[in-house]
Amino acid sequence: MSSNASQLERLTFFSDAVFAIAITLLIIEVHVPHLETRDDGAYLQALQALQPSFMGFALSFLVIGALWVAHHRVFGMLVDYSASVMWPNMLLLMTVAFMPFATALMSSNPMARVPELVYAGTLLAAGLLQWRVFAVALRPPFVRADLAPDHVAATRWRALGLPAAAALSLLAAWFAPGWNNLLLLTIPLFVRLFYALGLRRTQRLQPVLAES
């Protein structure tokens, strides 16, 4: 194994470890109820009180999972990497590691404006940082030669899906805290939209670049 490939593997493994730890810590913030009774109704009531925490866990699990899937996909497209990707990637991982706290803050204070702003802002920061990581990583010297250039360009564009949905959620959190999280369900739609836009733009520019 070459030195470059080994270093790329180290970067990928370290990133995977942070994603795994962060996604696991989400459930730790959901505290098990301890009741001094065996009454079924009391336990059902206690579990019902944890519903915001369960919803926050599921939402953040899916978001962190989507971030990891995209990170895994892009780093699988590389044969080498630039040193300039290290700090953007580190900042992305810092934001991912912060997500369990942002999730717990939001889940413990449902419908409160400031916790929702913190949560949506964290997602926006993570999305923008991931877009930056991909923009730096997916450059011709570092990308596998067998990948189509239009697919590589469109992959950079699809990274704008999360920050677009998070920005809408952040704006909506000021006016309708709690309900703004529903806008995060549009992340897959934005990802597909930006991928299609990036693909179309690249394919439109290819004849122009070929003529020049």
N, C-alpha and C positions, 0 to 999 in steps of 0.2 A: 504494500500500500504506500502511495506517495505521501510526502509530508503534507502537501496541500489537502489531499483527500482526508488524511488523518485529522488535520485541524478543523476541516469542515464537519467531520463526524463529531468531534468534541463540542463544537458550537451547537450542533443539532441536538446532541444528547443532553447538554446542559439546559437548552431551551425546553426540551421535552420534560425534563425533571421539574422545572419551575411550573409549567402548565399542569403537570400531574399533581404537584403539591397544592397548588392554588385550587384546583377543581375538587380536591379531597377536603380541603379546609372548609369548603362551603357548608357541608353537612355538620361539621363540628359546631357551627354557629346556631344550629337548630337544637335547642336544649330539651332533653327528655324530661317530661313532667314527672315529678315524684309526689304522689298523693298518699295520704295516710288513710286510705279507704280502698275497698274493693268494688265500690259501686260503679257499674258500667256507665251510668249517665255522667258521673263526674269525669271519668276518663275520656268519654266522647266530647264533653265540653272542653276539657283541657286540650285535646287534639284539635278541636275546632278553633281554639284560640291561637294555635300554631299555624293555621292556614296561611297567613301572610308569609311566614318563614318558609313553608313548603313551596309556595309559589315563587318566592325570591330564589330559593335553591334551584328549582327547576329552570327558571329563566336564566340565571347566571351560569348554570351548568351547560345549557345549550349555547350560550354566547361564548363562554370560554372554549367549549368544544369546537365551535365554528372557527374561532381564532386559531386553535391548534390545527384543525384540518387544513386551513389555508396555509398556515406556516409549514406544515408537513409537506403539502403539495408543492409549494414554491421551492423549499430547500431540496426537494427531490429533483428539481429541474436544474440544479447547479452541479458543476464539476469543480468549482473553485469559488472563492469569495474575496471581496475587497475588505481591507481592514476598516474602511469607513462604515461598514455595516455593523460593527461591533457595538458602538454606543447607542445607535437607534434601537438595535435589538435588545440591549440591556435596559433601556428606558421602557420599551414595550413590556419586557418581563416584569419590571418594577410595577407597572400599571396593572398587569395581570395578577401579581401577588397582592395588590391592594384591593382587588375586587371582593374577596370575602368580607372585608370590613365594610366596604360600600354597600354590599348586599345586606349584611346584618343591620346596618344603619337604616336602610330603606325598609327592610322587612319588619323591623321593630317599631317603626313609626309610619305605618301605612297612611297614605293620603296627606302626609306632611310635605310642604313645599321644599324646604332645605334638603332633607334626606333624598328626595327625588332628584333635585338638582345635582347633588353630589354623585348619585348613582349614574344619571345620564351623562354627566360631565366626565366621569371615569370611563364610560364606554366610548365617548367621543374621543378622549385622549388615546385610548387603546387602538381605536380604529385608525386615527391619523398616524400614530406611530407605526402601526403595521403597514399602512400604505407607504410610509417613508422607507421602511425596511425593504419592502418589495421593490420599490423604485430604485434603490441602490443595488440590491442583489441581482435583479434581473437585467443585467447588462451583457452585451454580446461576448466579452471575453470569458464570462463566468457561467454562461448558460450552455446546456448540452447542445451539441451540434445537430442532433436529430430532431429538435423541436422547431416547429414552424414559427417564423418571426411574428406573424399576425396573432398566433395563440399566446406567445410571450407578452406581446403588447396588451392584448385583451386581459390577460391575467393581472397585469398592473392596474388596469382600469377597474376590474371587479373588486379590488380592495377598497374602493370608495363606497361600496355598499353599506358597510357597517357605520362609518362616520356620517353618511347621509341620513340613515335612519336614526342614529343617536342624536344628531343635531336637531331633527324634528322633535324627538322625544324631550330633549333639553328645553326647547322653546315651549312645548306644550306643558311641561312640568310647572311653569310659572302660572299658567292659567287653569290647568286641570290636573293637579298633582295626584298621582296614583293611576289615573286613566291614561296618562302619557305613555305608560309601559306598553300599552296595546300597540303603539306605533312601532315598537321593536319587532313585532311580528312581521313587519314589512321588509326585514333584512334580506331574506331570500329573494324577494322580488327586486330589491335594489341591486343585489349582487348580479342577478341575471340581466337586469337592464344595463348596468354599467359594462358587463362583459360584452353584451351585444353591441353597445355603442363603441367600445374600444375596438372590437373586431371590424365593425363597419368603417370606422375612421381609418384604421390601418390599411384595410383593403382598398379604400378610396385613394389613399396616399401612395400606395405601391406603384401604380402606373406613372404617377408624377415623378417619383424618385427614380424610376427606371429610365425615364426620358432624359432626366437631368444627368 
